[in-house]
């Protein structure tokens, strides 16, 4: 199981956002909890941004590992292993 990217047990914080008034009215009429829906959307955006960041870091990590393996192979060949 992977570690969460944020504290899922943190308290809630009131914030102010601006939304299309017709959308808010229609969502309310359908019983949609705008706060929870917005929070879920922010979680998705946050996770996508974190994944993108990791994808950017992977090539550099692979390059470093390849260099370390190459150095180790040269040492092993020199020592006859």
Biopython code that builds the backbone (N, CA, C, O; Angstrom):
import numpy as np
from Bio.PDB.StructureBuilder import StructureBuilder

atoms = [
    (1, "UNK", "N", (0.845, -1.187, 0.000)),
    (1, "UNK", "CA", (0.000, 0.000, 0.000)),
    (1, "UNK", "C", (0.886, 1.244, 0.000)),
    (1, "UNK", "O", (1.827, 1.340, 0.787)),
    (2, "UNK", "N", (0.588, 2.178, -0.868)),
    (2, "UNK", "CA", (1.404, 3.382, -0.947)),
    (2, "UNK", "C", (0.973, 4.400, 0.098)),
    (2, "UNK", "O", (-0.172, 4.406, 0.551)),
    (3, "UNK", "N", (1.902, 5.248, 0.465)),
    (3, "UNK", "CA", (1.613, 6.297, 1.442)),
    (3, "UNK", "C", (0.761, 7.375, 0.778)),
    (3, "UNK", "O", (0.963, 7.685, -0.396)),
    (4, "UNK", "N", (-0.184, 7.946, 1.514)),
    (4, "UNK", "CA", (-1.006, 9.005, 0.928)),
    (4, "UNK", "C", (-0.148, 10.234, 0.595)),
    (4, "UNK", "O", (0.858, 10.495, 1.254)),
    (5, "UNK", "N", (-0.553, 10.971, -0.418)),
    (5, "UNK", "CA", (0.191, 12.152, -0.840)),
    (5, "UNK", "C", (-0.099, 13.371, 0.030)),
    (5, "UNK", "O", (0.613, 14.372, -0.041)),
    (6, "UNK", "N", (-1.127, 13.286, 0.838)),
    (6, "UNK", "CA", (-1.501, 14.378, 1.721)),
    (6, "UNK", "C", (-2.165, 13.783, 2.963)),
    (6, "UNK", "O", (-2.535, 12.609, 2.963)),
    (7, "UNK", "N", (-2.317, 14.572, 4.004)),
    (7, "UNK", "CA", (-2.914, 14.099, 5.260)),
    (7, "UNK", "C", (-4.428, 14.000, 5.100)),
    (7, "UNK", "O", (-5.141, 15.000, 5.173)),
    (8, "UNK", "N", (-4.902, 12.777, 4.881)),
    (8, "UNK", "CA", (-6.334, 12.575, 4.655)),
    (8, "UNK", "C", (-7.161, 12.829, 5.920)),
    (8, "UNK", "O", (-8.384, 12.952, 5.849)),
    (9, "UNK", "N", (-6.497, 12.906, 7.070)),
    (9, "UNK", "CA", (-7.198, 13.143, 8.332)),
    (9, "UNK", "C", (-7.114, 14.595, 8.785)),
    (9, "UNK", "O", (-7.583, 14.926, 9.874)),
    (10, "UNK", "N", (-6.524, 15.467, 7.967)),
    (10, "UNK", "CA", (-6.407, 16.882, 8.338)),
    (10, "UNK", "C", (-7.791, 17.511, 8.433)),
    (10, "UNK", "O", (-8.739, 17.083, 7.775)),
    (11, "UNK", "N", (-7.875, 18.521, 9.257)),
    (11, "UNK", "CA", (-9.141, 19.241, 9.403)),
    (11, "UNK", "C", (-9.524, 19.940, 8.112)),
    (11, "UNK", "O", (-8.712, 20.084, 7.199)),
    (12, "UNK", "N", (-10.742, 20.359, 8.054)),
    (12, "UNK", "CA", (-11.242, 21.046, 6.860)),
    (12, "UNK", "C", (-11.042, 22.548, 7.044)),
    (12, "UNK", "O", (-11.052, 23.050, 8.167)),
    (13, "UNK", "N", (-10.862, 23.255, 5.937)),
    (13, "UNK", "CA", (-10.655, 24.698, 5.966)),
    (13, "UNK", "C", (-11.658, 25.364, 5.033)),
    (13, "UNK", "O", (-11.832, 24.947, 3.888)),
    (14, "UNK", "N", (-12.307, 26.393, 5.534)),
    (14, "UNK", "CA", (-13.254, 27.147, 4.708)),
    (14, "UNK", "C", (-12.471, 28.000, 3.715)),
    (14, "UNK", "O", (-11.528, 28.697, 4.089)),
    (15, "UNK", "N", (-12.868, 27.937, 2.456)),
    (15, "UNK", "CA", (-12.254, 28.755, 1.407)),
    (15, "UNK", "C", (-13.373, 29.370, 0.568)),
    (15, "UNK", "O", (-14.519, 28.924, 0.617)),
    (16, "UNK", "N", (-13.030, 30.375, -0.182)),
    (16, "UNK", "CA", (-14.010, 31.024, -1.040)),
    (16, "UNK", "C", (-13.634, 30.740, -2.487)),
    (16, "UNK", "O", (-12.499, 30.980, -2.898)),
    (17, "UNK", "N", (-14.590, 30.230, -3.259)),
    (17, "UNK", "CA", (-14.375, 30.016, -4.687)),
    (17, "UNK", "C", (-15.531, 30.653, -5.447)),
    (17, "UNK", "O", (-16.620, 30.845, -4.906)),
    (18, "UNK", "N", (-15.283, 30.968, -6.674)),
    (18, "UNK", "CA", (-16.310, 31.555, -7.521)),
    (18, "UNK", "C", (-16.701, 30.540, -8.583)),
    (18, "UNK", "O", (-15.853, 30.028, -9.314)),
    (19, "UNK", "N", (-18.001, 30.255, -8.658)),
    (19, "UNK", "CA", (-18.516, 29.283, -9.618)),
    (19, "UNK", "C", (-19.661, 29.900, -10.418)),
    (19, "UNK", "O", (-20.260, 30.890, -9.999)),
    (20, "UNK", "N", (-19.946, 29.323, -11.535)),
    (20, "UNK", "CA", (-21.070, 29.727, -12.367)),
    (20, "UNK", "C", (-22.354, 29.586, -11.545)),
    (20, "UNK", "O", (-22.629, 28.516, -11.002)),
    (21, "UNK", "N", (-23.128, 30.649, -11.456)),
    (21, "UNK", "CA", (-24.315, 30.640, -10.593)),
    (21, "UNK", "C", (-25.361, 29.625, -11.044)),
    (21, "UNK", "O", (-26.014, 29.004, -10.206)),
    (22, "UNK", "N", (-25.530, 29.448, -12.349)),
    (22, "UNK", "CA", (-26.493, 28.468, -12.846)),
    (22, "UNK", "C", (-26.041, 27.058, -12.483)),
    (22, "UNK", "O", (-26.852, 26.216, -12.099)),
    (23, "UNK", "N", (-24.761, 26.813, -12.606)),
    (23, "UNK", "CA", (-24.210, 25.507, -12.242)),
    (23, "UNK", "C", (-24.430, 25.219, -10.760)),
    (23, "UNK", "O", (-24.805, 24.106, -10.390)),
    (24, "UNK", "N", (-24.200, 26.214, -9.918)),
    (24, "UNK", "CA", (-24.403, 26.046, -8.472)),
    (24, "UNK", "C", (-25.869, 25.736, -8.178)),
    (24, "UNK", "O", (-26.166, 24.838, -7.390)),
    (25, "UNK", "N", (-26.774, 26.464, -8.799)),
    (25, "UNK", "CA", (-28.213, 26.244, -8.566)),
    (25, "UNK", "C", (-28.631, 24.849, -9.007)),
    (25, "UNK", "O", (-29.368, 24.165, -8.297)),
    (26, "UNK", "N", (-28.162, 24.427, -10.178)),
    (26, "UNK", "CA", (-28.539, 23.103, -10.670)),
    (26, "UNK", "C", (-27.916, 21.994, -9.843)),
    (26, "UNK", "O", (-28.542, 20.958, -9.622)),
    (27, "UNK", "N", (-26.694, 22.200, -9.385)),
    (27, "UNK", "CA", (-26.042, 21.203, -8.528)),
    (27, "UNK", "C", (-26.793, 21.094, -7.199)),
    (27, "UNK", "O", (-27.037, 19.994, -6.704)),
    (28, "UNK", "N", (-27.152, 22.232, -6.636)),
    (28, "UNK", "CA", (-27.897, 22.233, -5.370)),
    (28, "UNK", "C", (-29.241, 21.534, -5.531)),
    (28, "UNK", "O", (-29.667, 20.790, -4.648)),
    (29, "UNK", "N", (-29.913, 21.774, -6.661)),
    (29, "UNK", "CA", (-31.213, 21.146, -6.906)),
    (29, "UNK", "C", (-31.099, 19.625, -6.982)),
    (29, "UNK", "O", (-32.046, 18.907, -6.660)),
    (30, "UNK", "N", (-29.947, 19.146, -7.407)),
    (30, "UNK", "CA", (-29.723, 17.699, -7.494)),
    (30, "UNK", "C", (-29.110, 17.124, -6.222)),
    (30, "UNK", "O", (-28.845, 15.924, -6.137)),
    (31, "UNK", "N", (-28.887, 17.989, -5.235)),
    (31, "UNK", "CA", (-28.335, 17.520, -3.970)),
    (31, "UNK", "C", (-26.841, 17.255, -4.015)),
    (31, "UNK", "O", (-26.312, 16.513, -3.187)),
    (32, "UNK", "N", (-26.164, 17.856, -4.974)),
    (32, "UNK", "CA", (-24.719, 17.658, -5.086)),
    (32, "UNK", "C", (-24.016, 18.513, -4.041)),
    (32, "UNK", "O", (-24.253, 19.717, -3.951)),
    (33, "UNK", "N", (-23.158, 17.887, -3.257)),
    (33, "UNK", "CA", (-22.372, 18.599, -2.250)),
    (33, "UNK", "C", (-21.184, 19.237, -2.971)),
    (33, "UNK", "O", (-20.224, 18.557, -3.332)),
    (34, "UNK", "N", (-21.265, 20.546, -3.173)),
    (34, "UNK", "CA", (-20.243, 21.247, -3.948)),
    (34, "UNK", "C", (-18.882, 21.192, -3.263)),
    (34, "UNK", "O", (-17.862, 21.033, -3.934)),
    (35, "UNK", "N", (-18.851, 21.320, -1.960)),
    (35, "UNK", "CA", (-17.573, 21.277, -1.239)),
    (35, "UNK", "C", (-16.877, 19.937, -1.437)),
    (35, "UNK", "O", (-15.688, 19.892, -1.753)),
    (36, "UNK", "N", (-17.608, 18.859, -1.253)),
    (36, "UNK", "CA", (-17.018, 17.520, -1.412)),
    (36, "UNK", "C", (-16.627, 17.251, -2.860)),
    (36, "UNK", "O", (-15.601, 16.627, -3.135)),
    (37, "UNK", "N", (-17.457, 17.729, -3.779)),
    (37, "UNK", "CA", (-17.159, 17.538, -5.192)),
    (37, "UNK", "C", (-15.912, 18.323, -5.582)),
    (37, "UNK", "O", (-15.056, 17.812, -6.305)),
    (38, "UNK", "N", (-15.806, 19.557, -5.107)),
    (38, "UNK", "CA", (-14.618, 20.372, -5.384)),
    (38, "UNK", "C", (-13.380, 19.737, -4.757)),
    (38, "UNK", "O", (-12.315, 19.702, -5.373)),
    (39, "UNK", "N", (-13.521, 19.238, -3.539)),
    (39, "UNK", "CA", (-12.384, 18.589, -2.871)),
    (39, "UNK", "C", (-11.912, 17.367, -3.664)),
    (39, "UNK", "O", (-10.710, 17.156, -3.830)),
    (40, "UNK", "N", (-12.850, 16.574, -4.144)),
    (40, "UNK", "CA", (-12.496, 15.401, -4.937)),
    (40, "UNK", "C", (-11.770, 15.812, -6.217)),
    (40, "UNK", "O", (-10.823, 15.150, -6.640)),
    (41, "UNK", "N", (-12.217, 16.905, -6.827)),
    (41, "UNK", "CA", (-11.567, 17.388, -8.052)),
    (41, "UNK", "C", (-10.162, 17.884, -7.755)),
    (41, "UNK", "O", (-9.249, 17.662, -8.550)),
    (42, "UNK", "N", (-9.974, 18.552, -6.625)),
    (42, "UNK", "CA", (-8.641, 19.031, -6.244)),
    (42, "UNK", "C", (-7.720, 17.840, -5.961)),
    (42, "UNK", "O", (-6.546, 17.863, -6.328)),
    (43, "UNK", "N", (-8.247, 16.810, -5.313)),
    (43, "UNK", "CA", (-7.455, 15.600, -5.065)),
    (43, "UNK", "C", (-6.999, 14.998, -6.392)),
    (43, "UNK", "O", (-5.831, 14.636, -6.537)),
    (44, "UNK", "N", (-7.897, 14.889, -7.348)),
    (44, "UNK", "CA", (-7.531, 14.336, -8.666)),
    (44, "UNK", "C", (-6.473, 15.186, -9.349)),
    (44, "UNK", "O", (-5.521, 14.650, -9.917)),
    (45, "UNK", "N", (-6.627, 16.502, -9.301)),
    (45, "UNK", "CA", (-5.651, 17.400, -9.929)),
    (45, "UNK", "C", (-4.300, 17.305, -9.229)),
    (45, "UNK", "O", (-3.254, 17.306, -9.879)),
    (46, "UNK", "N", (-4.327, 17.223, -7.901)),
    (46, "UNK", "CA", (-3.095, 17.107, -7.117)),
    (46, "UNK", "C", (-2.370, 15.805, -7.449)),
    (46, "UNK", "O", (-1.160, 15.801, -7.679)),
    (47, "UNK", "N", (-3.114, 14.702, -7.473)),
    (47, "UNK", "CA", (-2.502, 13.409, -7.785)),
    (47, "UNK", "C", (-1.934, 13.392, -9.204)),
    (47, "UNK", "O", (-0.867, 12.825, -9.437)),
    (48, "UNK", "N", (-2.633, 14.002, -10.140)),
    (48, "UNK", "CA", (-2.140, 14.071, -11.523)),
    (48, "UNK", "C", (-0.860, 14.890, -11.597)),
    (48, "UNK", "O", (0.069, 14.523, -12.316)),
    (49, "UNK", "N", (-0.802, 15.999, -10.859)),
    (49, "UNK", "CA", (0.398, 16.838, -10.848)),
    (49, "UNK", "C", (1.571, 16.093, -10.216)),
    (49, "UNK", "O", (2.698, 16.182, -10.703)),
    (50, "UNK", "N", (1.312, 15.363, -9.139)),
    (50, "UNK", "CA", (2.370, 14.581, -8.487)),
    (50, "UNK", "C", (2.889, 13.483, -9.420)),
    (50, "UNK", "O", (4.095, 13.249, -9.496)),
    (51, "UNK", "N", (1.982, 12.816, -10.125)),
    (51, "UNK", "CA", (2.389, 11.769, -11.075)),
    (51, "UNK", "C", (3.232, 12.354, -12.195)),
    (51, "UNK", "O", (4.229, 11.758, -12.604)),
    (52, "UNK", "N", (2.833, 13.521, -12.691)),
    (52, "UNK", "CA", (3.595, 14.181, -13.758)),
    (52, "UNK", "C", (4.999, 14.538, -13.274)),
    (52, "UNK", "O", (5.976, 14.393, -14.009)),
    (53, "UNK", "N", (5.084, 15.003, -12.040)),
    (53, "UNK", "CA", (6.385, 15.353, -11.460)),
    (53, "UNK", "C", (7.275, 14.119, -11.361)),
    (53, "UNK", "O", (8.462, 14.174, -11.682)),
    (54, "UNK", "N", (6.699, 13.017, -10.920)),
    (54, "UNK", "CA", (7.465, 11.769, -10.796)),
    (54, "UNK", "C", (7.907, 11.288, -12.173)),
    (54, "UNK", "O", (9.040, 10.838, -12.343)),
    (55, "UNK", "N", (7.010, 11.383, -13.157)),
    (55, "UNK", "CA", (7.375, 10.964, -14.522)),
    (55, "UNK", "C", (8.542, 11.779, -15.060)),
    (55, "UNK", "O", (9.365, 11.259, -15.814)),
    (56, "UNK", "N", (8.623, 13.049, -14.681)),
    (56, "UNK", "CA", (9.743, 13.889, -15.097)),
    (56, "UNK", "C", (11.035, 13.470, -14.407)),
    (56, "UNK", "O", (12.117, 13.596, -14.981)),
    (57, "UNK", "N", (10.926, 12.970, -13.169)),
    (57, "UNK", "CA", (12.113, 12.598, -12.397)),
    (57, "UNK", "C", (12.642, 11.218, -12.782)),
    (57, "UNK", "O", (13.822, 10.937, -12.574)),
    (58, "UNK", "N", (11.801, 10.357, -13.333)),
    (58, "UNK", "CA", (12.203, 8.982, -13.627)),
    (58, "UNK", "C", (13.382, 8.893, -14.593)),
    (58, "UNK", "O", (14.316, 8.142, -14.314)),
    (59, "UNK", "N", (13.393, 9.614, -15.708)),
    (59, "UNK", "CA", (14.539, 9.484, -16.620)),
    (59, "UNK", "C", (15.877, 9.826, -15.949)),
    (59, "UNK", "O", (16.884, 9.164, -16.200)),
    (60, "UNK", "N", (15.886, 10.841, -15.113)),
    (60, "UNK", "CA", (17.118, 11.204, -14.407)),
    (60, "UNK", "C", (17.524, 10.101, -13.432)),
    (60, "UNK", "O", (18.707, 9.777, -13.325)),
    (61, "UNK", "N", (16.565, 9.526, -12.726)),
    (61, "UNK", "CA", (16.865, 8.443, -11.792)),
    (61, "UNK", "C", (17.403, 7.231, -12.540)),
    (61, "UNK", "O", (18.344, 6.584, -12.081)),
    (62, "UNK", "N", (16.816, 6.925, -13.678)),
    (62, "UNK", "CA", (17.284, 5.788, -14.493)),
    (62, "UNK", "C", (18.703, 6.048, -14.974)),
    (62, "UNK", "O", (19.541, 5.146, -14.960)),
    (63, "UNK", "N", (18.979, 7.282, -15.401)),
    (63, "UNK", "CA", (20.326, 7.621, -15.860)),
    (63, "UNK", "C", (21.351, 7.420, -14.748)),
    (63, "UNK", "O", (22.425, 6.866, -14.980)),
    (64, "UNK", "N", (21.021, 7.868, -13.552)),
    (64, "UNK", "CA", (21.932, 7.723, -12.407)),
    (64, "UNK", "C", (22.154, 6.254, -12.087)),
    (64, "UNK", "O", (23.288, 5.840, -11.843)),
    (65, "UNK", "N", (21.089, 5.461, -12.083)),
    (65, "UNK", "CA", (21.209, 4.027, -11.804)),
    (65, "UNK", "C", (22.059, 3.354, -12.874)),
    (65, "UNK", "O", (22.915, 2.528, -12.558)),
    (66, "UNK", "N", (21.829, 3.702, -14.141)),
    (66, "UNK", "CA", (22.631, 3.133, -15.227)),
    (66, "UNK", "C", (24.112, 3.446, -15.031)),
    (66, "UNK", "O", (24.965, 2.584, -15.241)),
    (67, "UNK", "N", (24.416, 4.674, -14.629)),
    (67, "UNK", "CA", (25.812, 5.049, -14.378)),
    (67, "UNK", "C", (26.407, 4.230, -13.231)),
    (67, "UNK", "O", (27.543, 3.763, -13.320)),
    (68, "UNK", "N", (25.646, 4.060, -12.168)),
    (68, "UNK", "CA", (26.133, 3.283, -11.028)),
    (68, "UNK", "C", (26.361, 1.825, -11.411)),
    (68, "UNK", "O", (27.355, 1.223, -11.006)),
    (69, "UNK", "N", (25.450, 1.263, -12.184)),
    (69, "UNK", "CA", (25.597, -0.126, -12.637)),
    (69, "UNK", "C", (26.822, -0.250, -13.527)),
    (69, "UNK", "O", (27.582, -1.210, -13.407)),
    (70, "UNK", "N", (27.020, 0.713, -14.420)),
    (70, "UNK", "CA", (28.175, 0.674, -15.319)),
    (70, "UNK", "C", (29.475, 0.729, -14.531)),
    (70, "UNK", "O", (30.415, -0.006, -14.834)),
    (71, "UNK", "N", (29.539, 1.582, -13.537)),
    (71, "UNK", "CA", (30.739, 1.679, -12.700)),
    (71, "UNK", "C", (30.969, 0.372, -11.964)),
    (71, "UNK", "O", (32.101, -0.105, -11.882)),
    (72, "UNK", "N", (29.908, -0.209, -11.431)),
    (72, "UNK", "CA", (30.023, -1.483, -10.705)),
    (72, "UNK", "C", (30.493, -2.603, -11.635)),
    (72, "UNK", "O", (31.324, -3.424, -11.247)),
    (73, "UNK", "N", (29.964, -2.637, -12.863)),
    (73, "UNK", "CA", (30.386, -3.656, -13.819)),
    (73, "UNK", "C", (31.858, -3.516, -14.166)),
    (73, "UNK", "O", (32.572, -4.513, -14.277)),
    (74, "UNK", "N", (32.314, -2.282, -14.338)),
    (74, "UNK", "CA", (33.736, -2.058, -14.645)),
    (74, "UNK", "C", (34.585, -2.549, -13.486)),
    (74, "UNK", "O", (35.602, -3.206, -13.709)),
    (75, "UNK", "N", (34.195, -2.249, -12.255)),
    (75, "UNK", "CA", (34.950, -2.698, -11.080)),
    (75, "UNK", "C", (34.976, -4.228, -11.000)),
    (75, "UNK", "O", (36.010, -4.829, -10.706)),
    (76, "UNK", "N", (33.821, -4.844, -11.266)),
    (76, "UNK", "CA", (33.738, -6.326, -11.201)),
    (76, "UNK", "C", (34.632, -6.950, -12.273)),
    (76, "UNK", "O", (35.313, -7.941, -12.012)),
    (77, "UNK", "N", (34.631, -6.384, -13.457)),
    (77, "UNK", "CA", (35.459, -6.923, -14.542)),
    (77, "UNK", "C", (36.937, -6.761, -14.225)),
    (77, "UNK", "O", (37.738, -7.647, -14.523)),
    (78, "UNK", "N", (37.297, -5.652, -13.632)),
    (78, "UNK", "CA", (38.702, -5.416, -13.264)),
    (78, "UNK", "C", (39.152, -6.376, -12.191)),
    (78, "UNK", "O", (40.300, -6.821, -12.193)),
    (79, "UNK", "N", (38.264, -6.699, -11.276)),
    (79, "UNK", "CA", (38.634, -7.590, -10.176)),
    (79, "UNK", "C", (38.454, -9.064, -10.545)),
    (79, "UNK", "O", (38.776, -9.953, -9.756)),
    (80, "UNK", "N", (37.937, -9.315, -11.751)),
    (80, "UNK", "CA", (37.769, -10.699, -12.210)),
    (80, "UNK", "C", (36.523, -11.388, -11.725)),
    (80, "UNK", "O", (36.430, -12.612, -11.823)),
    (81, "UNK", "N", (35.573, -10.667, -11.213)),
    (81, "UNK", "CA", (34.328, -11.268, -10.706)),
    (81, "UNK", "C", (33.347, -11.493, -11.809)),
    (81, "UNK", "O", (32.248, -11.990, -11.566)),
]
sb = StructureBuilder()
sb.init_structure("model")
sb.init_model(0)
sb.init_chain("A")
sb.init_seg("    ")
for serial, (resi, resn, name, xyz) in enumerate(atoms, 1):
    if name == "N":
        sb.init_residue(resn, " ", resi, " ")
    sb.init_atom(name, np.array(xyz, "f"), 0.0, 1.0, " ", f" {name:<3s}", serial, name[0])
structure = sb.get_structure()
